[in-house]
Amino acid sequence: MTNRRFELFEYRQVLVRMRQGDSDRDIGRSGLMGRKKLTAVRRMADERGWLNPGQPLPDDTVIAGVFGRTPHLPSTCVSTLEPFREQIRDWRDAGVQGTTIHHALKRNHGYTGSYSAVRRILLGLRAERGVPATTILEFAPAEAAQVDFGAGPVLPHESGAQIKTWFFVMTLCWSRHQYVELVLDQTVETWLACHRRAFEWFGGCPGRIIIDFVAGNKIGLLCPRPLCGGRRRFVLLSGGARMSGHITSYSALSHSMSALSSFQTARARDAPELEGLISQARNASALARNVSSA
């Protein structure tokens, strides 16, 4: 029964029996609490006048405050980095890597501990931070499509030169159907032609296009005034720029499809599927090259 943790109801039951006049020996025989512990409880209760039958027993909060166990961590469980916790938190928030933090502590503070201590305290800080709230993006059929350019494989040319390529990916937000095209440049002409061929392949045009995050000036290049028409509006949204405009001459893209209603940039966390699809296309092309060369 050594170091046994007693619950609040057990302390209250012991106090009730002591107020009834039961001895520590009688209470101990019942197995409720040991003699040594009963002696300590009786002494503390007598000092506070709790054993007087004429006085009411205190409530649970008071009893818990007197007999509650306050956990004390042994010195071996206290991190050697505890004095630097706030500094490490600031570095972590600034995006500094754990190995860099370890080197900085050794260089600036003479820290002699291992990197494992840094890793453990970073895990603790991450747990304190909690999980950021997320939400599912829901779209109606034909409401929107996501577009992105991603680096493709470097292809060998017959002249011996290396040709850099990119993947153009358009994904319908509701059905997740996608169009992927390998291109050799990222010019405006290629960008527009990829959209036209994607719309032809889908057999129609979505209500709006969500472009993966790019700087506002690059959107101006990709969506020039003759195409969009009217005045372009830029709104700064959490580091990303959103541009809305209306196309007045859609014949530049296709003769048989309706006009785009808007162009909108998306932050990376708002369009994670695009990043995954770029990787899938890159891996598929690498596999195809390996098979064809085998």
Order of alpha helices (4+ residues) and beta strands (2+ residues): alpha-alpha-alpha-alpha-alpha-alpha-alpha-beta-beta-beta-beta-beta-alpha-beta-alpha-alpha-beta-beta-beta-alpha
